[in-house]
Amino acid sequence: MTILEVLSAAAGYLKDHAVDSPRLNAEHLLAHVLGMKRLGLYLEFDRPLADIERRRLRSLVRDRGAGKPLQHLLGTAEFVGRSFLSDKRALIPRPETEQLVELFLRDPRSQRAGTKVLDVGTGSGVIAITLALQLPQAVVRGTDISCEALSLARENASRHSLNGKIISAEADLFPPGDDVFDCVIANLPYIASDEIRALQREVRHDPLVALDGGPDGLRLVSRLIECAAARLAPDGLLALEIGHQQAGRVLPRLAARGYREIAVHKDYQNVERFVWASAPEPSEAGENCSDTASKKGYLSPCD
Ligand SMILES: C[S@@+](CC[C@H](N)C(=O)[O-])C[C@H]1O[C@@H](n2cnc3c(N)ncnc32)[C@H](O)[C@@H]1O
């Protein structure tokens, strides 16, 4: 069979197994098997495939049809035009989060020389790494409660030649100590616990700790709002990604905590997805989350 014939058959199989964009998925998987760029397939439609290539593709297509995410099969995910390692250790980066980063880069506070940025819940490291690459003058740190995610974040930092440049540490939200940050950016888990079962089968391949936002979805976001008040520099920026229909509950919490210049931005689906706020007056600072003892016991300690 030729590349074109195999692609049609694979796309048909994926369509029958309820995979969105079946042809595109088939193209990505075949390009992966052949070690070429996806668009390169178009130049070789008539090339016959070797048995071994067809066998490798068949196995990937079967896994994709069973709901394994494309990014896990490829081992990589794209984020703001760069390629990152992606596997079950951390959440697959989402397109909305690319927009969070784009909005963040438009805020003048991200552009100041020496600005200190903390990416809370860094996961695969895509936010921190993208920011470190785009803002070479910034000092970027990341935290995560998951050792597995941190190990992937470190591999990704090394993939982008940033070893030692981004300090990523195990922490419950904020690193121990009382360092303050000019900007805190976070895409924390925000799905209500009882909604997780109903999610798309692909999403269930993401770690639970990356999804579960507690009974109302806002357990971590609320704690972050509380603790960031004491960990932001004067006029510091808090930039958050939240779930749809959560803005109405998040904005009052920010206001009650004394944050200023609170704003909400919509994503490309017209969903109120991103919340921006400036640090409260220093007199409002309270708990600073430097105590990691409240770690919830999802995972064993990092090596
Ligand atoms: C939705 S994922 C986002 C990952 C990555 N920032 C991204 O946007 O692709 C949330 C991340 O927060 C981490 N997390 C959950 N609870 C945490 C906590 N208490 N402190 C720090 N990180 C936490 C999870 O392990 C996960 O990596």
The ligand as an ORCA input file, in Angstrom:
! r2SCAN-3c Opt
* xyz 0 1
  C      -3.301     22.064     34.985
  S      -1.669     21.491     35.292
  C      -0.731     22.743     34.446
  C       0.633     22.320     34.022
  C       1.374     23.369     33.185
  N       1.582     24.590     33.925
  C       0.590     23.683     31.928
  O      -0.024     24.741     31.854
  O       0.579     22.840     31.013
  C      -1.507     21.908     36.999
  C      -0.199     21.548     37.652
  O      -0.288     21.967     39.023
  C       0.357     21.002     39.837
  N      -0.164     21.110     41.203
  C      -1.278     20.572     41.755
  N      -1.384     20.908     43.041
  C      -0.319     21.694     43.332
  C       0.142     22.371     44.505
  N      -0.539     22.307     45.646
  N       1.293     23.065     44.447
  C       2.001     23.135     43.287
  N       1.617     22.524     42.146
  C       0.467     21.828     42.155
  C       0.059     19.682     39.154
  O       0.966     18.681     39.534
  C       0.143     20.070     37.682
  O       1.439     19.870     37.178
*
